[in-house]
Amino acid sequence: MVLAAGRGQRMRPLTDHTPKPLLQVQGKALLEWHLQALAHAGLSQVVINTGWLGPQIPAHLGQRYQASEHDSSTALNLVYSREDLDFGSGIETAGGISRALPQLEEVFWLVAGDVFTPAFVFDDAQRSALQASDALAHVWLVPNPAHNPQGDFTLHGNRAYPALDKLDVCNPQAKVASEGPSYTYSTIALLKRSLFELPWCALVPGNPTGVAAPLGPLLFKAAAQGKVSASLYLGPWTDVGTPERLAALNQLR
């Protein structure tokens, strides 16, 4: 699933008329960088949620995306979760994922449509490893950027724990594990559908009424209980959250 429903408030005025995932980075829409990588990883279908200026995304991409003009094996079927049509706007990350659950597998990839990670590999072996483990999610962490110096998680072995300022549960073991260097959630993850069920998530599966809910609290709650595994990613990564960051990426062409 690729998250593409946000307003992109900090990217205004660029996002006043263009959804942020369709902004061009080095000659290609942000969203297409992810679709190309997912196609080359062998996936056959991707769910994209839409919110702000939602009709532009299916109009741009259509129902099928082919990463290589001469290789039909790199084709993706695109399925849209139209939060803009169903509810008038996006319903945040966990709300949107819960809405799309009927279209997702038991273990599924999640990536935000507004990060730039041109070298990231969506490795199916990682998906199999999560499926066989007791974890509810596997997240990729990156060194803290200037705009998030406190980070989101600490990393102990292959488990992520909430950084101290994100820890709001009474769990002494988690408090100890939350000490130490912190890292930022890259917004790339593998998730199990069970993360969106009780006791972790109170939303009705399929989110029929469009309740808005963020993903962060679910991940922090599960991580505090040792239920989130993680990897440190040191490849190129940019949260394309401001016009200045977008301009800097395009100067690298």
Backbone as CSV, one residue per row, in Angstrom:
resi,resn,N_x,N_y,N_z,CA_x,CA_y,CA_z,C_x,C_y,C_z
1,MET,0.847,-1.189,0.000,0.000,0.000,0.000,0.884,1.241,0.000
2,VAL,0.539,2.194,-0.854,1.227,3.473,-0.896,0.268,4.544,-0.393
3,LEU,0.719,5.293,0.598,-0.112,6.347,1.188,0.002,7.614,0.341
4,ALA,-1.134,8.088,-0.152,-1.103,9.223,-1.072,-2.263,10.183,-0.851
5,ALA,-2.824,10.197,0.374,-4.053,10.956,0.595,-3.853,12.306,1.274
6,GLY,-2.635,12.607,1.734,-2.429,13.798,2.559,-2.558,15.105,1.793
7,ARG,-2.796,16.180,2.540,-2.970,17.512,1.970,-1.642,18.133,1.546
8,GLY,-0.540,17.793,2.231,0.743,18.414,1.908,0.771,19.880,2.255
9,GLN,0.300,20.210,3.456,0.166,21.610,3.857,1.498,22.354,3.800
10,ARG,2.566,21.700,4.241,3.865,22.381,4.270,4.453,22.571,2.865
11,MET,3.878,21.889,1.893,4.373,22.004,0.522,3.630,23.074,-0.286
12,ARG,2.699,23.756,0.331,2.006,24.813,-0.389,3.004,25.900,-0.785
13,PRO,2.821,26.548,-1.927,1.677,26.460,-2.842,1.760,25.326,-3.863
14,LEU,2.848,24.535,-3.831,3.005,23.484,-4.849,1.856,22.488,-4.832
15,THR,1.325,22.226,-3.626,0.259,21.236,-3.504,-1.141,21.842,-3.566
16,ASP,-1.236,23.108,-3.873,-2.575,23.694,-4.011,-3.311,23.103,-5.210
17,HIS,-2.560,22.696,-6.212,-3.174,22.177,-7.438,-2.648,20.801,-7.847
18,THR,-1.679,20.275,-7.096,-1.098,18.965,-7.407,-0.950,18.165,-6.118
19,PRO,-1.454,16.932,-6.056,-1.219,16.128,-4.853,0.276,15.870,-4.675
20,LYS,0.740,15.907,-3.435,2.179,15.813,-3.181,2.836,14.601,-3.828
21,PRO,2.221,13.403,-3.827,2.892,12.252,-4.444,3.085,12.367,-5.958
22,LEU,2.422,13.342,-6.594,2.611,13.539,-8.034,3.632,14.632,-8.347
23,LEU,4.198,15.262,-7.323,5.250,16.239,-7.582,6.464,15.533,-8.183
24,GLN,7.132,16.214,-9.089,8.227,15.608,-9.842,9.550,15.678,-9.066
25,VAL,10.217,14.544,-8.991,11.577,14.467,-8.465,12.451,13.859,-9.547
26,GLN,13.395,14.640,-10.025,14.335,14.175,-11.038,13.604,13.565,-12.243
27,GLY,12.546,14.264,-12.658,11.846,13.900,-13.880,10.762,12.860,-13.751
28,LYS,10.444,12.459,-12.524,9.450,11.410,-12.323,8.641,11.734,-11.073
29,ALA,7.336,11.444,-11.100,6.505,11.678,-9.917,7.021,10.854,-8.742
30,LEU,6.987,11.445,-7.558,7.419,10.727,-6.351,6.798,9.338,-6.272
31,LEU,5.515,9.284,-6.512,4.784,8.017,-6.418,5.341,6.966,-7.374
32,GLU,5.775,7.394,-8.537,6.266,6.448,-9.534,7.597,5.823,-9.135
33,TRP,8.408,6.529,-8.365,9.646,5.925,-7.868,9.319,4.674,-7.047
34,HIS,8.296,4.770,-6.181,7.909,3.616,-5.372,7.310,2.507,-6.239
35,LEU,6.433,2.876,-7.161,5.803,1.857,-8.007,6.845,1.109,-8.820
36,GLN,7.843,1.807,-9.309,8.890,1.153,-10.082,9.636,0.136,-9.221
37,ALA,9.978,0.523,-7.988,10.698,-0.390,-7.095,9.830,-1.582,-6.708
38,LEU,8.551,-1.346,-6.447,7.643,-2.435,-6.078,7.450,-3.397,-7.239
39,ALA,7.359,-2.874,-8.448,7.205,-3.732,-9.623,8.437,-4.599,-9.828
40,HIS,9.620,-4.010,-9.699,10.850,-4.771,-9.881,11.047,-5.800,-8.770
41,ALA,10.371,-5.601,-7.631,10.443,-6.572,-6.535,9.515,-7.765,-6.769
42,GLY,8.717,-7.708,-7.835,7.872,-8.845,-8.176,6.447,-8.755,-7.678
43,LEU,6.060,-7.645,-7.083,4.676,-7.510,-6.654,3.765,-7.375,-7.870
44,SER,2.517,-7.763,-7.684,1.589,-7.708,-8.812,0.470,-6.687,-8.605
45,GLN,0.261,-6.258,-7.360,-0.831,-5.314,-7.085,-0.436,-4.353,-5.976
46,VAL,-0.834,-3.107,-6.141,-0.589,-2.070,-5.132,-1.882,-1.320,-4.882
47,VAL,-2.175,-1.086,-3.605,-3.311,-0.265,-3.215,-2.799,1.141,-2.944
48,ILE,-3.466,2.130,-3.506,-3.111,3.539,-3.289,-4.328,4.241,-2.721
49,ASN,-4.177,4.875,-1.552,-5.313,5.643,-1.033,-5.208,7.090,-1.521
50,THR,-6.343,7.675,-1.797,-6.377,9.040,-2.314,-7.265,9.903,-1.429
51,GLY,-6.870,11.166,-1.317,-7.635,12.121,-0.523,-7.630,13.463,-1.219
52,TRP,-6.653,14.306,-0.854,-6.546,15.630,-1.443,-6.293,15.529,-2.944
53,LEU,-7.128,16.216,-3.721,-7.037,16.194,-5.190,-6.965,14.767,-5.716
54,GLY,-7.732,13.907,-5.065,-7.678,12.482,-5.330,-7.841,12.061,-6.774
55,PRO,-8.758,12.652,-7.550,-8.938,12.179,-8.929,-7.693,12.288,-9.802
56,GLN,-6.768,13.177,-9.436,-5.584,13.345,-10.272,-4.692,12.106,-10.294
57,ILE,-4.701,11.342,-9.197,-3.771,10.211,-9.110,-4.179,9.080,-10.051
58,PRO,-5.424,8.581,-10.005,-5.786,7.567,-11.012,-5.777,8.115,-12.425
59,ALA,-6.055,9.402,-12.598,-5.992,9.981,-13.942,-4.559,9.943,-14.479
60,HIS,-3.584,10.114,-13.601,-2.181,10.116,-14.010,-1.642,8.707,-14.219
61,LEU,-2.036,7.773,-13.327,-1.432,6.437,-13.332,-2.270,5.385,-14.047
62,GLY,-3.586,5.564,-14.081,-4.463,4.555,-14.656,-4.635,3.361,-13.730
63,GLN,-5.030,2.233,-14.291,-5.282,1.015,-13.520,-4.111,0.037,-13.557
64,ARG,-3.104,0.361,-14.338,-1.982,-0.566,-14.500,-0.713,0.254,-14.715
65,TYR,0.329,-0.129,-13.995,1.605,0.578,-14.114,2.674,-0.417,-14.538
66,GLN,3.379,-0.095,-15.605,4.437,-0.984,-16.088,5.770,-0.277,-15.942
67,ALA,6.634,-0.851,-15.085,7.909,-0.204,-14.771,8.873,-0.232,-15.946
68,SER,8.786,-1.285,-16.745,9.665,-1.405,-17.909,8.820,-1.577,-19.168
69,GLU,9.060,-0.735,-20.132,8.257,-0.741,-21.360,8.331,-2.076,-22.085
70,HIS,9.451,-2.780,-21.928,9.676,-4.003,-22.712,9.564,-5.270,-21.866
71,ASP,9.093,-5.143,-20.620,9.020,-6.318,-19.739,7.676,-6.318,-19.027
72,SER,6.736,-7.126,-19.508,5.386,-7.139,-18.931,5.371,-7.721,-17.526
73,SER,6.454,-8.411,-17.117,6.491,-8.979,-15.760,6.631,-7.899,-14.709
74,THR,6.951,-6.680,-15.125,7.080,-5.584,-14.173,5.793,-4.770,-14.066
75,ALA,4.686,-5.319,-14.510,3.419,-4.584,-14.475,2.727,-4.745,-13.122
76,LEU,2.153,-3.663,-12.646,1.395,-3.657,-11.395,-0.058,-3.326,-11.683
77,ASN,-0.975,-4.066,-11.072,-2.366,-3.648,-11.045,-2.526,-2.632,-9.915
78,LEU,-3.158,-1.527,-10.215,-3.338,-0.466,-9.230,-4.792,-0.445,-8.768
79,VAL,-4.972,-0.532,-7.454,-6.299,-0.492,-6.842,-6.355,0.760,-5.971
80,TYR,-7.425,1.520,-6.092,-7.521,2.791,-5.379,-8.537,2.697,-4.242
81,SER,-8.123,3.186,-3.088,-9.026,3.352,-1.960,-9.391,4.827,-1.914
82,ARG,-10.564,5.169,-2.399,-10.924,6.556,-2.689,-11.541,7.229,-1.468
83,GLU,-10.681,7.634,-0.545,-11.164,8.336,0.642,-11.796,9.672,0.274
84,ASP,-11.322,10.280,-0.814,-11.897,11.548,-1.247,-13.347,11.375,-1.675
85,LEU,-13.664,10.280,-2.352,-15.044,10.029,-2.772,-15.902,9.533,-1.616
86,ASP,-15.322,8.672,-0.771,-16.100,8.048,0.299,-16.369,8.992,1.461
87,PHE,-15.383,9.852,1.774,-15.497,10.661,2.995,-15.206,12.141,2.782
88,GLY,-14.851,12.528,1.586,-14.603,13.936,1.294,-13.172,14.367,1.498
89,SER,-12.364,13.555,2.194,-10.962,13.888,2.432,-10.254,12.652,2.951
90,GLY,-8.935,12.768,3.142,-8.175,11.669,3.707,-8.515,11.444,5.172
91,ILE,-8.271,10.226,5.642,-8.637,9.867,7.028,-7.406,9.406,7.808
92,GLU,-6.286,10.033,7.527,-5.002,9.767,8.182,-4.511,8.339,7.895
93,THR,-3.334,8.037,8.443,-2.654,6.810,8.026,-3.357,5.538,8.496
94,ALA,-3.554,5.381,9.809,-4.202,4.158,10.298,-5.641,4.077,9.811
95,GLY,-6.316,5.227,9.748,-7.675,5.224,9.222,-7.724,4.752,7.787
96,GLY,-6.770,5.226,6.981,-6.727,4.829,5.578,-6.339,3.376,5.394
97,ILE,-5.379,2.907,6.201,-4.974,1.496,6.095,-6.134,0.597,6.490
98,SER,-6.796,0.926,7.592,-7.933,0.114,8.031,-9.019,0.084,6.958
99,ARG,-9.242,1.216,6.312,-10.232,1.281,5.235,-9.869,0.328,4.101
100,ALA,-8.574,0.210,3.817,-8.114,-0.606,2.686,-7.864,-2.061,3.053
101,LEU,-8.006,-2.443,4.320,-7.653,-3.803,4.750,-8.279,-4.915,3.902
102,PRO,-9.541,-4.787,3.479,-10.105,-5.879,2.664,-9.338,-6.139,1.370
103,GLN,-8.523,-5.178,0.946,-7.766,-5.323,-0.304,-6.302,-5.681,-0.068
104,LEU,-5.928,-5.882,1.206,-4.528,-6.126,1.542,-4.317,-7.553,2.029
105,GLU,-3.100,-8.045,1.845,-2.769,-9.391,2.279,-2.503,-9.412,3.785
106,GLU,-2.285,-10.613,4.329,-2.043,-10.760,5.763,-0.805,-9.984,6.199
107,VAL,0.240,-10.008,5.385,1.434,-9.191,5.607,1.622,-8.335,4.358
108,PHE,1.739,-7.033,4.533,1.802,-6.148,3.368,2.821,-5.034,3.576
109,TRP,3.356,-4.582,2.457,4.260,-3.441,2.468,3.466,-2.144,2.644
110,LEU,4.080,-1.195,3.329,3.510,0.150,3.440,4.616,1.154,3.183
111,VAL,4.336,2.138,2.353,5.307,3.205,2.107,4.547,4.504,1.886
112,ALA,5.061,5.576,2.454,4.458,6.887,2.247,4.828,7.395,0.866
113,GLY,3.856,7.970,0.192,4.078,8.441,-1.165,4.926,9.685,-1.261
114,ASP,5.310,10.281,-0.128,6.054,11.536,-0.164,7.472,11.405,0.382
115,VAL,8.021,10.178,0.405,9.440,10.031,0.720,10.175,9.587,-0.546
116,PHE,11.432,9.977,-0.626,12.254,9.648,-1.791,13.339,8.683,-1.350
117,THR,13.249,7.442,-1.811,14.198,6.392,-1.434,14.568,5.610,-2.694
118,PRO,15.351,6.187,-3.588,15.555,5.581,-4.905,16.292,4.243,-4.888
119,ALA,16.987,3.922,-3.785,17.761,2.676,-3.757,17.137,1.606,-2.867
120,PHE,15.985,1.901,-2.269,15.401,0.920,-1.347,14.898,-0.294,-2.128
121,VAL,15.158,-1.483,-1.575,14.732,-2.733,-2.209,13.638,-3.372,-1.357
122,PHE,12.497,-3.615,-1.958,11.387,-4.285,-1.274,11.618,-5.798,-1.372
123,ASP,12.303,-6.331,-0.372,12.788,-7.707,-0.397,11.730,-8.658,0.167
124,ASP,11.292,-9.609,-0.656,10.253,-10.534,-0.207,10.710,-11.408,0.953
125,ALA,12.010,-11.613,1.095,12.509,-12.398,2.227,12.177,-11.716,3.549
126,GLN,12.150,-10.397,3.559,11.773,-9.658,4.766,10.303,-9.896,5.096
127,ARG,9.473,-9.936,4.060,8.053,-10.197,4.287,7.854,-11.589,4.881
128,SER,8.566,-12.569,4.350,8.460,-13.936,4.865,8.946,-14.018,6.303
129,ALA,10.017,-13.275,6.620,10.552,-13.290,7.978,9.547,-12.715,8.970
130,LEU,8.879,-11.624,8.599,7.874,-11.061,9.502,6.712,-12.025,9.668
131,GLN,6.294,-12.634,8.583,5.167,-13.568,8.644,5.455,-14.705,9.626
132,ALA,6.711,-15.124,9.711,7.079,-16.248,10.570,7.390,-15.827,12.004
133,SER,7.420,-14.532,12.278,7.816,-14.051,13.599,6.600,-13.685,14.440
134,ASP,6.871,-13.331,15.705,5.790,-12.904,16.590,5.568,-11.397,16.523
135,ALA,6.351,-10.698,15.717,6.195,-9.257,15.596,4.957,-8.910,14.773
136,LEU,4.424,-7.722,15.018,3.272,-7.229,14.272,3.683,-6.317,13.117
137,ALA,4.922,-5.841,13.168,5.406,-4.918,12.144,6.919,-5.003,12.074
138,HIS,7.437,-4.669,10.916,8.877,-4.465,10.745,9.036,-3.095,10.113
139,VAL,9.796,-2.219,10.771,9.964,-0.859,10.275,11.415,-0.621,9.895
140,TRP,11.611,0.258,8.928,12.961,0.677,8.549,13.211,2.041,9.167
141,LEU,14.331,2.155,9.871,14.709,3.377,10.572,15.882,4.037,9.866
142,VAL,15.915,5.361,9.945,17.002,6.129,9.333,17.596,7.065,10.375
143,PRO,18.851,7.499,10.171,19.417,8.504,11.084,18.518,9.735,11.138
144,ASN,18.448,10.342,12.300,17.519,11.460,12.482,17.877,12.642,11.577
145,PRO,16.923,13.089,10.764,17.150,14.301,9.966,17.023,15.546,10.848
146,ALA,17.399,16.676,10.299,17.381,17.921,11.065,15.985,18.262,11.563
147,HIS,14.949,17.881,10.820,13.597,18.254,11.221,12.993,17.293,12.250
148,ASN,13.714,16.230,12.615,13.216,15.303,13.638,14.375,14.832,14.527
149,PRO,15.014,15.765,15.243,16.235,15.417,15.982,16.016,14.452,17.138
150,GLN,14.793,14.386,17.678,14.518,13.495,18.808,14.302,12.049,18.368
151,GLY,14.035,11.851,17.089,13.797,10.504,16.593,12.465,9.932,17.031
152,ASP,12.217,8.688,16.640,10.959,8.013,16.940,11.156,6.720,17.719
153,PHE,12.221,5.979,17.384,12.453,4.668,17.984,13.919,4.509,18.363
154,THR,14.175,3.647,19.352,15.518,3.135,19.575,15.578,1.737,18.971
155,LEU,16.780,1.262,18.777,16.977,-0.035,18.136,17.865,-0.894,19.024
156,HIS,17.314,-2.018,19.483,18.051,-2.962,20.321,17.981,-4.331,19.660
157,GLY,19.134,-4.794,19.153,19.103,-6.009,18.348,18.281,-5.743,17.103
158,ASN,17.262,-6.556,16.886,16.390,-6.323,15.725,15.010,-5.845,16.158
159,ARG,14.910,-5.294,17.387,13.628,-4.800,17.882,13.664,-3.295,18.069
160,ALA,12.563,-2.655,17.705,12.406,-1.215,17.885,11.570,-0.955,19.127
161,TYR,11.954,0.087,19.869,11.185,0.525,21.036,10.945,2.023,20.900
162,PRO,9.839,2.527,21.435,9.582,3.965,21.305,10.693,4.780,21.955
163,ALA,11.115,5.851,21.283,12.032,6.790,21.913,11.374,7.333,23.176
164,LEU,12.195,7.777,24.125,11.666,8.143,25.443,10.525,9.143,25.369
165,ASP,10.627,10.137,24.458,9.566,11.144,24.396,8.303,10.605,23.734
166,LYS,8.364,9.394,23.154,7.178,8.774,22.558,6.570,7.713,23.480
167,LEU,7.231,7.470,24.611,6.817,6.382,25.486,5.794,6.894,26.490
168,ASP,4.542,6.427,26.366,3.502,6.854,27.304,2.792,5.653,27.903
169,VAL,3.496,4.514,27.957,2.905,3.324,28.557,3.722,2.930,29.772
170,CYS,3.078,2.285,30.729,3.744,1.858,31.949,4.338,0.469,31.714
171,ASN,5.547,0.449,31.221,6.217,-0.808,30.904,7.704,-0.621,31.219
172,PRO,8.159,-1.029,32.415,9.549,-0.781,32.811,10.558,-1.313,31.807
173,GLN,10.293,-2.479,31.241,11.217,-3.044,30.261,11.326,-2.136,29.042
174,ALA,10.202,-1.616,28.588,10.215,-0.717,27.439,10.955,0.565,27.770
175,LYS,10.823,1.059,29.027,11.509,2.293,29.403,13.018,2.122,29.305
176,VAL,13.517,0.986,29.776,14.955,0.728,29.672,15.364,0.635,28.209
177,ALA,14.586,-0.084,27.409,14.919,-0.259,25.999,14.802,1.044,25.222
178,SER,14.032,1.994,25.739,13.850,3.260,25.036,15.008,4.219,25.267
179,GLU,15.907,3.868,26.140,17.097,4.680,26.358,18.145,4.332,25.312
180,GLY,18.974,5.295,24.970,20.000,5.064,23.955,19.723,5.849,22.696
181,PRO,20.564,5.686,21.679,20.411,6.461,20.442,19.053,6.203,19.790
182,SER,18.486,7.253,19.255,17.186,7.120,18.592,17.347,7.289,17.090
183,TYR,16.329,6.788,16.382,16.302,6.870,14.927,14.898,7.276,14.487
184,THR,14.788,7.694,13.245,13.519,8.162,12.690,12.869,7.067,11.850
185,TYR,11.562,6.928,12.012,10.792,5.995,11.183,10.784,6.510,9.753
186,SER,11.222,5.661,8.830,11.381,6.086,7.442,10.070,6.204,6.685
187,THR,8.983,5.745,7.284,7.654,5.581,6.668,7.649,4.458,5.629
188,ILE,8.587,3.531,5.781,8.558,2.273,5.035,8.447,1.147,6.052
189,ALA,7.501,0.244,5.851,7.286,-0.818,6.832,6.623,-2.024,6.180
190,LEU,6.742,-3.131,6.864,5.906,-4.305,6.620,4.971,-4.426,7.810
191,LEU,3.688,-4.632,7.550,2.698,-4.682,8.617,1.849,-5.940,8.501
192,LYS,1.433,-6.435,9.667,0.456,-7.517,9.695,-0.934,-6.923,9.889
193,ARG,-1.903,-7.537,9.268,-3.286,-7.072,9.421,-3.710,-7.064,10.886
194,SER,-3.150,-7.969,11.690,-3.550,-8.074,13.098,-3.173,-6.832,13.906
195,LEU,-2.264,-5.989,13.384,-1.973,-4.724,14.060,-3.198,-3.820,14.067
196,PHE,-4.116,-4.055,13.149,-5.302,-3.199,13.016,-6.535,-3.863,13.627
197,GLU,-6.284,-4.730,14.594,-7.342,-5.385,15.357,-7.095,-5.131,16.843
198,LEU,-8.100,-5.400,17.668,-7.917,-5.300,19.116,-6.849,-6.293,19.548
199,PRO,-6.014,-5.972,20.560,-6.071,-4.788,21.425,-5.294,-3.590,20.904
200,TRP,-4.725,-3.690,19.718,-3.856,-2.626,19.224,-4.642,-1.485,18.600
201,CYS,-5.710,-1.819,17.922,-6.470,-0.814,17.168,-7.958,-1.019,17.409
202,ALA,-8.647,0.067,17.711,-10.078,-0.014,18.029,-10.964,0.244,16.818
203,LEU,-10.364,0.521,15.666,-11.173,0.785,14.479,-11.853,-0.494,13.995
204,VAL,-13.062,-0.348,13.495,-13.750,-1.473,12.867,-13.021,-1.816,11.573
205,PRO,-12.654,-3.081,11.353,-11.974,-3.434,10.096,-12.761,-2.958,8.877
206,GLY,-12.043,-2.320,7.979,-12.701,-1.720,6.823,-13.124,-0.292,7.067
207,ASN,-13.096,0.148,8.338,-13.360,1.544,8.702,-14.526,2.139,7.904
208,PRO,-15.717,1.549,8.022,-16.823,1.964,7.137,-17.282,3.395,7.333
209,THR,-17.041,3.966,8.522,-17.490,5.344,8.754,-16.376,6.361,8.553
210,GLY,-15.194,5.912,8.176,-14.112,6.838,7.861,-13.533,7.548,9.065
211,VAL,-13.347,6.828,10.164,-12.730,7.427,11.349,-11.266,7.745,11.039
212,ALA,-10.855,8.965,11.305,-9.471,9.366,11.072,-8.615,8.942,12.255
213,ALA,-7.477,8.314,11.972,-6.583,7.867,13.039,-5.169,7.753,12.495
214,PRO,-4.169,8.206,13.262,-2.779,8.097,12.811,-2.198,6.718,13.099
215,LEU,-1.137,6.369,12.395,-0.486,5.077,12.580,0.500,5.083,13.742
216,GLY,1.132,6.229,14.000,2.177,6.299,15.015,1.807,5.677,16.355
217,PRO,0.671,6.050,16.946,0.324,5.467,18.247,0.212,3.953,18.239
218,LEU,-0.250,3.357,17.135,-0.331,1.901,17.051,1.069,1.287,17.064
219,LEU,1.963,1.874,16.278,3.323,1.349,16.229,4.028,1.501,17.581
220,PHE,3.851,2.653,18.225,4.501,2.861,19.522,3.945,1.906,20.577
221,LYS,2.650,1.681,20.546,2.028,0.766,21.506,2.559,-0.649,21.321
222,ALA,2.632,-1.099,20.073,3.146,-2.439,19.802,4.638,-2.522,20.113
223,ALA,5.388,-1.466,19.779,6.830,-1.467,20.029,7.134,-1.526,21.521
224,ALA,6.319,-0.857,22.329,6.534,-0.873,23.780,6.388,-2.280,24.350
225,GLN,5.677,-3.126,23.640,5.494,-4.518,24.070,6.449,-5.472,23.329
226,GLY,7.429,-4.909,22.642,8.402,-5.749,21.944,7.880,-6.406,20.689
227,LYS,6.838,-5.824,20.096,6.181,-6.453,18.954,6.516,-5.797,17.618
228,VAL,7.567,-4.977,17.580,7.981,-4.339,16.327,9.458,-4.632,16.091
229,SER,9.771,-5.306,15.004,11.157,-5.513,14.612,11.573,-4.374,13.688
230,ALA,12.880,-4.255,13.470,13.353,-3.094,12.719,14.698,-3.359,12.074
231,SER,14.980,-2.583,11.035,16.284,-2.555,10.379,16.707,-1.102,10.238
232,LEU,17.999,-0.873,10.298,18.540,0.461,10.064,18.856,0.606,8.581
233,TYR,18.302,1.635,7.960,18.514,1.877,6.539,19.432,3.082,6.369
234,LEU,20.544,2.881,5.683,21.543,3.940,5.524,21.653,4.422,4.083
235,GLY,20.742,3.985,3.230,20.738,4.446,1.850,20.140,5.843,1.738
236,PRO,20.121,6.409,0.537,19.549,7.750,0.348,18.064,7.769,0.721
237,TRP,17.691,8.756,1.507,16.313,8.876,1.996,16.018,10.345,2.262
238,THR,14.895,10.819,1.757,14.478,12.197,2.007,12.978,12.235,2.231
239,ASP,12.579,12.865,3.322,11.170,13.198,3.536,10.920,14.492,2.768
240,VAL,10.220,14.361,1.645,10.034,15.524,0.766,8.876,16.358,1.321
241,GLY,9.140,17.008,2.449,8.076,17.680,3.174,7.984,19.176,2.957
242,THR,8.963,19.763,2.270,8.947,21.202,2.043,9.397,21.494,0.613
243,PRO,9.025,22.638,0.070,9.495,22.998,-1.282,11.021,23.046,-1.360
244,GLU,11.674,23.432,-0.255,13.128,23.515,-0.263,13.774,22.137,-0.421
245,ARG,13.222,21.127,0.257,13.780,19.775,0.121,13.550,19.236,-1.289
246,LEU,12.399,19.539,-1.856,12.127,19.110,-3.228,13.102,19.771,-4.193
247,ALA,13.324,21.067,-4.027,14.247,21.787,-4.909,15.661,21.233,-4.778
248,ALA,16.065,20.890,-3.552,17.410,20.347,-3.349,17.580,19.015,-4.071
249,LEU,16.550,18.163,-4.040,16.626,16.883,-4.757,16.729,17.097,-6.258
250,ASN,15.989,18.040,-6.757,15.995,18.262,-8.203,17.272,18.940,-8.688
251,GLN,18.020,19.541,-7.782,19.313,20.108,-8.159,20.377,19.028,-8.323
252,LEU,20.076,17.797,-7.827,21.041,16.698,-7.913,21.017,15.998,-9.262
253,ARG,20.099,16.359,-10.116,19.977,15.692,-11.422,21.254,15.846,-12.233
